[in-house]
Amino acid sequence: MASITERTAAPLPLPFEVEDVPEDEIKRYLDLGFEEYTQLVRTKPIPSYFRPAYARLASAFYHFEFRPDDIVVLTYPKSGTSWTSELVWALKNPGALHLAEEVPSSDRVFFIDMDMLRPTRAAEDNPVYRRFVAACPEGRVEDGVQLQLAAAHKGPRIIKTHLRFDLLRQDLLDTCKVVYTIRNPKDTCVSYFHHSSNNKWHAFKGEFAHFAEAFMGNGILYGSYWEHVRQAWQRKGHRNLHVMFYENMKADIHGELRNLANFLQLDRDDDQLKTVADHASFDSMRSRHERVNVNHGIRNFFRKGQVGDWKNAATGDLNERMDAWIRENSHGIDIPFRYD
Ligand code: A3P
């Protein structure tokens, strides 16, 4: 198998292009309050917006070699990715849940997008960098630390990503199992707003209405919510794809875990499912996060974890605009969204 390093030396071709987002558009985002969007790139012809490092890494992401024993958690941001990943990890490791008290989720699940979102700081006092140097002595940070750490791992791996299906290998579903979690677009937007406002890099500083405008205009990182969920929904029925809904997980975690365990071909009894559900409950994950992920850059990452919080943010005219946007975009996509 060619290493990522060898591959990036001569990037393999892509079936899409990556271009700089023009300055006038960048200025619009800055005016809306996206203080950190000083430079962005996007894919073409189906746009998805990314940080500049994506231009260099697009080929490594697209050609990343998945293996039959991988489990990929794929979502639009803020749809319940961390929850789903923790459930998958705990279902796979019911006898080793205590490990989560020592090892942060970022070291148990490979979040490959990190190489584009926040490239690893190459410094000896950074434990991720030290791990990278030990596992990939020939590796170069600029070729993607998480990508190379994942490639060097013997497996089985759990990999999470927000990259849309068209930005990953086209044989992904024929290679390994993929869990895709959908959350209703209004709660996703509100959660994304808080995430962007509460991070230490000040990605967004402004009011919800402005954020929602950019979200509905598809101009935020990862682009269109609808394109993302549509590509997953189109693939529904593939034996290697399991679609979950955040709202159903909130309503009946035991039933959802039973379905997930069946999909993953894991034989788990009711007691084990209950232990997994408790391990990954909102309160457990939040308090563990505060103990174990002390250097996380997002304040209040485990914020509310509720269905229907959009009602506190999308009021009056804005809510009507969001409803119209949902009507326009969900036309022809029969996804059974739940809003409360
Ligand atoms: P809120 O901002 O609405 O609270 P992601 O992991 O995709 O970034 O999604 C984050 C959202 O999932 C946040 O939503 C977060 O609070 C919520 N979340 C995380 N863990 C959860 C859990 N165990 N149960 C319910 N919601 C959870």
Residues whose N, C-alpha, C, O or C-beta is under 5 A from the ligand:
A	BS01	A3P	Y76 P77 K78 S79 G80 T81 S82 W83 D187 S191 A280 S281 F282 M285 F301 F302 R303 K304 G305 Q306
